[in-house]
Amino acid sequence: MASQPTFPTERLRIEAWDDPLVDRLGHDPRSAYVEAYWLGILGPSACWLLRRMADGLDAEPDGFVLDLAETASSIGLRLNGGRHAPFLRTLGRLCQFRMARQCGPEVLEVRRRIPPLTLAQVDRLPTALRERHRTEVEVRRPAVDEVTVRRARRLGLTLVQLGEDRGATARQLAEWGFEPALCEDAADWSWTARHRLAARPGPRRTPVPATVRATLDGVA
């Protein structure tokens, strides 16, 4: 585990951590999602601190100076005790979970949007919360039109025909910007379709023509 970052004890400059993917898919630190699902992982002090920093960045998007003693007191934490002070440990926890990162001894970049839980984090939630999270994700998941599904499957089949395994196919589709669930579906479909095509009777064909023909015939 990485060592505890070293922070100043008086003031810390807070700036926004620009991350296009998380900024697009993530949640406001003051949202119900963060309160429901991240609270038990980050802890209440870290969540409250993220809220305060989000307020500060809303007021001063280019960054602001955080008075550490005043902020610690406002969320019920002590700043005394050197580098092991409760408030400094909370700052370190934000870095540990990559909600913030230290950029120089007195600058902290903080996420303005909090990423969705990973699958491993979801699996560690209490049962009721885990089921609630999965239900909410299904409700929020955008509908994928048939053209996009067919395109992902065509590309997936081409990758499989060129020798990629199922996992590599799903990862490559994700790199091309398809939704995670669609990547998994297309990789599964492509792997099955490849074996189905290989089992068809008829003259042997080279991989590339077979891929092209399957695509044009609407196999995908």
N, C-alpha and C positions, 0 to 999 in steps of 0.2 A: 504494500500500500504506500502511496506517495506520502511524503512527510507533510506536516502541517505548514501551509504557507505562512510567511512572516508578514504581518501587516503593521502599519503605523498605529499609534495609540491615540492620536488626536483627530486627524482628518484624513479622508480618503476620497479621491476623485472618482466619481461614478460615471461611466460612459456606456452607451448601448453596444451590445455585442450583435453585430450584423451577421445573420445566418439565414440566407434566403429561404432554404427549405423549412427550417423550424419556424421562421417568421410567417410562412404561408400555412403550415399545417398545425402550428401550436396553439396554445390557449393563453389568454390573458392571466397574469398571476393572481388577479382578483376574481377570477371566474369560479363558478360552481364546480367545474371539472377539477381544478387544482385543489379546491377545498375538500372535495369528496375523495379524490384518488391519490394526490401527492402528499396530503397532510401526514398520513401515517408513514410515509417513506422519508420525506425531508424533515419532518418534525414541525411543530407549531411555530417555534422561534424563526426558523428559516423561511417558512411561508409568510409570516408577518413581515419579515425583513424584505422579502421580494416584493411584497405589496407596497411598502414604503418607497423602495427604489423605483418601482413602476410609476408611482405618483410623482416622484422627483423628475423622472425622465419625460413624463407627460408635460410637466411645467417647463422643463429645460431640456429639450431634445438633444442639444449638443453636449450635454453633460453638466454635472454639478458637483459641488463639494459636500460630502457627508460628514457632519460632526459626529464622531463616533460615540462620545460620552452621552450626548443628548439623545442620539438614536437608540443606544443601548437602554437607557433609562425609559424611553418611550414604549419599548416592548418588554419591559420587565426583566432585563438582563444586567449583569454586572460587567464592568470593563476592567476592574482591578484583578490582579492575579497574573500579570505578565502575559506571555504569549498563550497561556492556557486559560485565560479569562473566558467565561461563558460566551460573551459576545464575539470574541475573536474565533472561538471554536465554531460558532454559527457561520461566520464568514467562510471559514475553512470548509464547512459542510457544503456550502453552496458551490465551492470550487470542486469538491470531491464528486458531486453529482453533476458537474458541468452545467450548472445554472449560471455560473460566473467564472471568469478566468482573470488571473492577475497579469497585468501588462505593465511591468515596472513596479518599483517598491511602493508607489503611492497611487496607482491607478488600477481600478477594477472594472472590467467590462462585464455587464450583466445582461442576460437575455430579457428582452421585452415580451417574448412569448415563450411559454413553457411547453416542451415537447410532449406528445402523447406518451403514455406508458409503453415500454417495450413488452413483448409477449412474456418474457421472464418475470417482469415486475407485476404484470397482471396475474400471473399464476401464483404469486405470493400474497395477493390480496385475500382478506377474509372471504369466505364463500359467497355471502350475500352481495358484497361489493364487486366481486369478480363477475358474477352473473349480471349484475346491473351494468357494469362497464361493457361487457360483451353485447348486451342488448342495445345500449346507447350507440356503440360503434356501428352496429348493423343498421340502425335507424338513420344515422348520419351519412352512411356510405352512399356516395352518389351513384345514381343509375348509370350503367355503362351501355351505350348504344351498340346495336348489333354490328355496325361497321367497325367500331373500335375492337370489339371482340374478335371479329374475323381477321382484322389486321394483325392483332397480337398473336393469334393462332398461326397465321401464315408465316410470320416472322419466326415464331417458335419452331414450327416444322422445318423451316430452312436451317435453323441453328442445329437442330437434332440431326438432320440429314448430313450436315457438315461435320458431325462427330461430337458435338457438345452433349454432356450428360444433362439430366433433368435439372439439377441444382444450378449448373452454369447457365442453362437456358433461362431459368427464372431470374437469376441475377442480371443477365444481360438485358432482358426485357425491362427490368426495373431501372437500369442505367438509361434506357431509352425513354423513360418517363411514364410507363404504364403504372396503373394502380397496383399495390402489392397483391391484393386478392386476385386480380386479373392475371398477374404474372404467374401465380401458382396454378391457376386454372389452365392457362395457355400451355405452361410447361407440362402439366399432366396430360392434357389433350394431345400435345405434339408427340410425347413419348409413346402414348398408346397408338396414335395414328401411324407413327413410323413403323411399329411392329406389325400393324395391320396391313400396311402397304407392302412390307417385306414378305408377308405370307401369301400375297396374291399370286396365283399361277400366271405364267406368261414368260416372255423372253426377258433375260437379264438386261437391266438398264443401269446406266451410270447414275450416281447420286444426284447430280445437278439437274439433268433432265427430269428425273422422277420428282424432284422437288417442285420444279416449275410446272410440270403437268398436274401434280396434285393441287397446287395453288389455283391454277386456271380452271380446273374442273370443279372447284368449290369444295374440295375436301375440307379446307379450313373454314 
